[in-house]
Amino acid sequence: MSAQVARSVRLTTLLRGFGLCAQEFAATQPKAVIAAVRTEYHRLAKEQHPDHVPEVQKAEATKRFIQLQGNFEEVVKLLEAGVRPAG
């Protein structure tokens, strides 16, 4: 598998994690895809934020939140680098 294909597959996987269908965005401008991902990121961040869980769950919620943030940043970098979702 070439590096470009691997990056495309990774982008597709990340988009699925945000509840988005990569096929719907295959022909969409990267800025529009970033906007859709940002919307879903904000929705998920509100749901998963560590401040919104009981104290005993904060450590796990923090890990999930950091992962969510990292995934969002990776999606944006891939799209800005011209990677298109596999479809």
C-alpha positions, 0 to 999 in steps of 0.5 A: 500500500502506498503512503498516499493510499494509507493516508487516504484510508486513515482520513476515511477512518477518522471521518467515520469516527466523527460520524461522517461518511467519507463517500459524501465528501469525496468530491467536496472541497477540503474547506467544506469537509473541515467545516463539517468535521469542526461542527462534529468535533464541537458537538462531540467535545461538548458531550465528552468533555471531562468537566461534564462527567463524575469525578471517578470518570475524569481520567478516562474522559480526559484520555478520550477527549485528548484522543478526540482533539488529536483526531480532529487535528489529524483530519485537518492536517490531512485535508490541508495536505490535499489528501482525499478520503478513500471512496 
